[in-house]
Each structure stands twice: as structure tokens, then as C-alpha cells.
């Protein structure tokens, strides 16, 4: 369970991360903040590329920073982007990427934050009800 202060911090940091987005093609800036199970928060922003398939989304950017720091489990995620809550919901690739670091029951809350201040709360299970999961627990990798 994530308390209100932690939720607010994640949402604020996701909004702040979006300011650093490199989005010269879509002009759609997204920021993400991931709370690792150990209590540290990792942020990321989208970074576009002229070869669109090389673009990295904000949540994958934050997750790779988390992994590089040695953390392997997501406790919560906040994603900021667009005018309203849900406008920057994770794409399919990001949903699968986040699952790699999810608890077995996919309980980690996901807060989708809009520019108008609205927040849609969901979780990894609702975002990806039929996940493709590895048979190797992520803490053994």
C-alpha cells in the first residue's frame, strides 16, 4: 500500500521529469517516477529519435535507471503526460517492460497523471491482465 505522501511525491517527480523530455517530433513530453521496493525513486523522461523505433519511453528510461542501480522490484509507478489522466498510459512495450520488475501478483499501483492535475489510479494487473512472464523469478537474474 502506498501512502498519500508517497503518491504525491511520485506524481510530482514524474511531472518534473517530463520537463527534461526530448520530444522534437511528437512534442508530447512524458515523465515517469518509479518507486523501487527498497524505497528509492527513479525518474525518466521520453527521449525521441528520428528513427522512431529507437525512441525510449519515460517509464522504460526510469526502469533501466532502477535496474542499473541494482533494484529489481517495482513498488509503484507514476507517469505524467498529456492534458488529462490516462493520456500517457504506458504503451504495450512499456507494460511488458514494467512486468519484468513486478511482483508475482502484479499489485504495484500505477498513477497516470494529467496536466490538469487529474490522477487515474490503476495497477500493473489491470494494465496487463494476461502478461507474458518469464519462469525465472526476477530476483534470481
C-alpha positions as CSV (number, residue, x, y, z in Angstrom):
1,X,0.0,0.0,0.0
2,X,1.3,3.4,-1.0
3,X,0.5,6.3,1.4
4,X,-0.8,9.7,0.1
5,X,2.5,11.5,0.7
6,X,4.5,8.9,-1.4
7,X,1.8,9.0,-4.1
8,X,2.1,12.8,-4.2
9,X,5.9,12.7,-4.4
10,X,5.8,10.2,-7.2
11,X,3.3,12.2,-9.2
12,X,5.3,15.5,-8.7
13,X,8.6,13.8,-9.7
14,X,7.0,12.4,-12.8
15,X,5.8,15.8,-13.8
16,X,9.2,17.3,-13.1
17,X,10.9,14.6,-15.2
18,X,8.7,15.4,-18.2
19,X,10.3,18.9,-18.3
20,X,13.5,17.2,-19.5
21,X,11.9,15.1,-22.2
22,X,13.4,15.3,-25.6
23,X,10.4,15.3,-27.9
24,X,11.2,17.3,-31.0
25,X,9.0,15.1,-33.2
26,X,5.8,14.5,-31.3
27,X,6.1,17.4,-28.8
28,X,4.4,15.0,-26.3
29,X,6.5,15.2,-23.2
30,X,6.2,12.3,-20.7
31,X,7.9,11.8,-17.3
32,X,7.9,8.8,-15.1
33,X,8.8,8.1,-11.5
34,X,9.3,4.5,-10.2
35,X,9.4,3.7,-6.5
36,X,11.7,0.7,-6.0
37,X,10.9,-1.9,-3.4
38,X,13.9,-0.6,-1.4
39,X,12.4,2.9,-1.1
40,X,14.4,4.8,-3.7
41,X,12.7,6.7,-6.5
42,X,14.0,6.6,-10.1
43,X,12.9,9.1,-12.7
44,X,12.9,9.1,-16.5
45,X,11.6,11.0,-19.5
46,X,10.8,10.1,-23.1
47,X,13.7,10.6,-25.5
48,X,12.7,10.6,-29.1
49,X,14.8,9.8,-32.1
50,X,14.4,10.5,-35.9
51,X,14.3,6.7,-36.3
52,X,11.1,6.4,-34.3
53,X,11.7,2.8,-33.2
54,X,14.8,3.9,-31.3
55,X,12.7,6.3,-29.1
56,X,12.7,5.4,-25.4
57,X,9.6,6.0,-23.3
58,X,9.8,7.6,-19.9
59,X,8.8,4.5,-17.9
60,X,11.4,2.4,-19.6
61,X,14.0,5.1,-19.1
62,X,13.2,5.1,-15.3
63,X,13.1,1.3,-15.1
64,X,16.6,1.0,-16.7
65,X,17.9,3.5,-14.3
66,X,16.4,1.5,-11.5
67,X,17.9,-1.7,-12.8
68,X,21.3,-0.1,-13.2
69,X,21.2,0.9,-9.5
70,X,20.6,-2.8,-8.6
71,X,16.9,-2.6,-7.7
72,X,14.8,-5.4,-9.2
73,X,11.3,-4.8,-7.9
74,X,8.8,-2.0,-8.6
75,X,6.7,-0.9,-5.7
76,X,4.8,1.9,-7.6
77,X,4.9,3.9,-10.8
78,X,3.7,7.4,-11.7
79,X,3.5,8.6,-15.3
80,X,2.8,12.2,-16.3
81,X,1.8,13.4,-19.7
82,X,-0.9,14.9,-21.7
83,X,-3.8,17.0,-20.7
84,X,-5.8,14.5,-18.7
85,X,-5.1,11.5,-16.5
86,X,-4.5,8.4,-18.7
87,X,-3.4,10.4,-21.8
88,X,0.1,9.0,-21.3
89,X,-0.9,5.4,-20.3
90,X,2.0,3.0,-21.0
91,X,2.3,1.6,-24.5
92,X,2.4,-2.2,-24.9
93,X,6.2,-2.4,-24.9
94,X,6.4,-0.4,-21.6
95,X,3.7,-2.5,-20.0
96,X,5.7,-5.6,-20.8
97,X,8.9,-4.0,-19.7
98,X,7.4,-3.0,-16.3
99,X,6.2,-6.5,-15.8
100,X,9.8,-7.7,-15.8
101,X,10.2,-6.0,-12.4
102,X,6.7,-6.6,-11.0
103,X,5.8,-8.7,-8.0
104,X,4.2,-12.0,-8.9
105,X,0.7,-10.7,-8.3
106,X,1.2,-7.5,-10.3
107,X,-0.1,-5.4,-7.4
108,X,2.1,-2.3,-7.9
109,X,0.0,0.8,-8.2
110,X,0.3,2.9,-11.3
111,X,-0.7,6.6,-11.1
112,X,-1.5,8.2,-14.5
113,X,-1.2,12.0,-14.1
114,X,-2.6,14.6,-16.5
115,X,-1.5,18.2,-16.9
116,X,-4.8,19.2,-15.4
117,X,-3.8,17.6,-12.1
118,X,-6.1,14.6,-12.5
119,X,-4.8,11.2,-11.5
120,X,-6.1,7.9,-12.6
121,X,-5.0,5.0,-10.3
122,X,-4.7,1.5,-11.7
123,X,-2.1,-1.3,-11.2
124,X,0.0,-3.5,-13.4
125,X,-2.5,-6.3,-13.3
126,X,-5.2,-4.0,-14.7
127,X,-2.9,-2.7,-17.4
128,X,-1.8,-6.1,-18.5
129,X,-4.3,-8.8,-17.4
130,X,-2.7,-11.6,-19.4
131,X,1.0,-10.9,-19.1
132,X,3.8,-12.7,-20.7
133,X,6.0,-13.7,-17.8
134,X,9.3,-15.5,-17.5
135,X,9.6,-18.6,-15.5
136,X,12.8,-17.2,-13.8
137,X,11.9,-15.0,-10.8
138,X,13.4,-11.6,-11.5
139,X,15.4,-11.6,-8.2
140,X,17.4,-14.6,-9.4
141,X,18.5,-12.9,-12.6
